[in-house]
Amino acid sequence: MLNNLFIFIIALLLVIKGATMATKHAARLAKSFRLSEYTVGFIVVAIISILPETFIAINSAIENVPSFGLGMLFGSNIADLTLIFAILIFTAGRSLKVESKILKNHVVYPFILFLPLVLGLDGHYSRFEGVALIIIGAVFYYIALKNGHDGTAVPENNNNRAKSILMLLASMAVLIIGSHFTVNSATTLANSLGINPILVGMLIVGLGTTMPELFFSLKSVKKNDDSLAIGDILGTVLADATIVVGIIAIVNPFVFPQKIIYITGMFMVVASLVLFHFMTSGKTLTKKEALMLLIFWLVFVLVEFIVNK
């Protein structure tokens, strides 16, 4: 058991390190193509940020434990929408500014998060449903990218771009290795402790995969780039709920406990509704609202422990 615990910790650290490297160089590369701060965060950095979840989810599908990946994705999203925003606000010691275009462009955001729940009501995801989720996510990103050029960034030279691309590839290799051992060691460890593997994926691995966006967003907030931080988190959540869930279904159509949809999935959608309500109330996220988001996440953890014990 100790060996599995050691492997799990090292593997998760590899995932976090690889993703942190990837987000850093992805942002640098994206800015060189004259994308707006929010677009860099919402699309480019977010796509890189989902690599840990994607690789772990694919590995879980290959290892015939796709429910582990699905629980991890929803659990990670809930943490991003609540706990991560709370940490950002408390660490910054101030409210986060929310641009009007974020609210304007994301009126349908919570409803898109609701789609994987509707498709999964029967406790099964087919390849057709997987393709549908990927298309929906891709269309949303395409529209965001189409409207995302603002010409404010200063292009980098080709040497810097080449370096960023090489570092991205290296970090992805680290992610692939880490994700493989994370799934294997986590499921083995959960079984040896008599814990539901879904709970491990949802609360431990899911929380671990939020570290890249947390670290990146913390740096952005310290530089007063609130839109970059908000875009990264919102983009990551959307991609997890559509594209990554779709990828798992295509790799291995699967049946899963319906309580993941009815409980964890609903927590995810409600978390997005609460977050956007706070954003629209004053175009800021305050410390009081951060505290409420933190309480929401703690209630989620308590409920999951009760239903998965």
Phi, psi and omega in degrees: 000320180296324178297316179296321178297317180297314180298319180299314181296313180296317181296318180293323176295322176297318179299313181296315181296314180299317181290324178296317176298317184296315181297321180299310184282333176293318179296318179297318180292316183296320181297331180291346179259020174061045173265150179292160181305313183295320181294321176303315181290311187292324185255296190291304182294322180297319179298321177290323182296334181276357181302317178302311180298320183297310181295319179293319180296317179297317178298321180294324178292317179295324181276008179064031172232055184298334178297328176300314180293319180294315177299319179298318182297310180294319179296319177298318180296318179296318178297319179298316185285344184235288185301314184295317177297320179298315179298318180301314184291316179294322180291318180290333181073020181206173176283152175268134179277135180245117180293148180299324183292334177296314181291322181294318185279351186237032177300323184268001186307306180298329181289327176293322177295337180283338184298314178298335177289317180297315182291336183258013182300332180273004179076026181208140172243124178265170177296322178299316179294325177297315178298319180299317180295319180296317180297316179300313179297317181296319179297317180298317180292322180298315179297318179295319180292322180300326181262012190261358179277132176227355175070014184273340183279151177264122183298144176269162177284169186296328180296317179294323177296317180297320179296316180297320180295316179298318179293325176298315180297319180295317181293326178293325176296319177298319179298317182298315180296312181297320182292323179300311182285335177296312181297310183299312184288324181293315180292320178296317180295317180297317180295321181290333180266355181073026180257143177298121180304328179298322180294320177298315180296319185291315189257326183265301180293319179301319179291321179298323182285351176276350184300319179303311180292329177296309182298316181295316182292324177300316178295321180295316181295322178297333178266010182064023175266066184298323181295324179295317180293313181296318180298319179301311184292312181296320179294320179297315181298314181298316181295320179300316186285339182245292187295313184289318175300320178298320179297317179301315182296324179289317180297317183205091176309134190216157173258144182214160178300127184295341179295340175297322178284310187291329183255295184295315180298318180292324174302319181297313181294316179297321178300319179292321179295318178296314181299314181290331174296316178297320181295319183281340185295325180210014183056028174214163171243114187266172179295322178298317179292326177298320178297319179294323177294320178297316179297319178303314181295320179295322176296318178301313180300315180299314180297318181295322177296322181292315186279343183248010183290000000 
